[in-house]
Amino acid sequence: MNQARTPYDSILFYYDLYPQAIEDHGKIKKVTTSRGVFALKETTIGAHQADEFIHALRKLTKLGFKQAVPILPTKYGEYTLSTGTHTYYLMPWMEAIEYTSRDSQEQKLASQLGTIHRLTVKTQPFLKENVDESYQQLLRRWEMRRLMLNRFADEAERKTYMSPFELTYITHVYMLDQMAEAAKNHLEKWYEICLEKEKYRTVLCHGRVNRSHAFFSPENEPLLLNFERACIDTPSRDIASFCRYSFRHAYWVEEEVLKWFMNYERHLPLLEEEKHLICAYLNFPEPIAFAVDSYVASKGTMREFEHVQRLEKRLTSMRRVQRLTQKLIIVPDTEQQQVQQ
């Protein structure tokens, strides 16, 4: 009896795999075959990005990093396959198991992030003409977003009756503008210190480390996946991204977040300028800007109270970020300098 053909048969042929069953798990397809169970990832990344993330994984493997879910090659030795509209790659299928460690998952992930950064850290010359373009581009982007947020507030205030979303936003607009200014100041401080030192550090950034991009072994150690956003950049970018995606799992216990940084810095201690850059990324109210964008563009996909709920959650997060970055990064530095003096 012939097996029913699937849209993925032509892809799986390159692995000499003939599916007995395929289950749809969003971007991941669970493929059951006579040779075992596999995870086929379907993405929209381009050929260049696919090459970059495979290169990143190969580099980590050569450096002895073993905490990544392996990408399986085709019978022709290729690690990704492109159909023109999608790019695919294959991994072993892994089932989530109960996490039993007393340490949080984020503490373990912070350690792995520190390990990746330690293995790949390089000191680069701070050539002003090379850095200026990206630095000024980020400043301009932030200024445009800041103006957009202020314009939204101005338009709301001119109305006789504001919507619940607008009223919630107006209540916090001063705090948000302060945070945008703080982000700008931290970015400028990073730039000034790097310019003075004439150097800065780069690492291989995973791009989106969080518990949804990891499996944990029976020994409660993480295996990372989804290196599709891997790139060479400052460690601050990767850490800020990790924090943004992980804060909600900390229940905002400051001691827990301190442990993330402590675990990370056991592998790669952060420099003063890198801490300023983390502060810059975390303080800028980008999550609020996205919420406003969504509200303005919404055509009935979300109800008013849902927009308000999302905005309130993000405002609460931003207030906590404001306090945490001051305590975690700036205050300890000041105390250390006073002790040294």
Secondary structure, DSSP 4 states (H G I P E B T S, - for coil): -PPPP-TTHHHHHTTT---SEEEEETTEEEEEETTEEEEEEEE---HHHHHHHHHHHHHHHHTT---BPPPBP-TTS-S-EE-SS-EEEEEE---------SS-HHHHHHHHHHHHHHHH-EEEE--HHHHHHHHHHHHHHHHHHHHHHHHHHHHHHTSSS--HHHHHHHHHHHHHHHHHHHHHHHHHHHHHHHHHHTEEEEEEE-S--SGGGEEE-TTS-EEE---TT-EEE-HHHHHHHHHHHHGGGTTT-HHHHHHHHHHHHTTSPPPHHHHHHHHHHHHS-HHHHHHHHHHHH-SSSS-HHHHHHHHHHHHHHHHHHHHHHIIIIIHHHHHHHHHH-
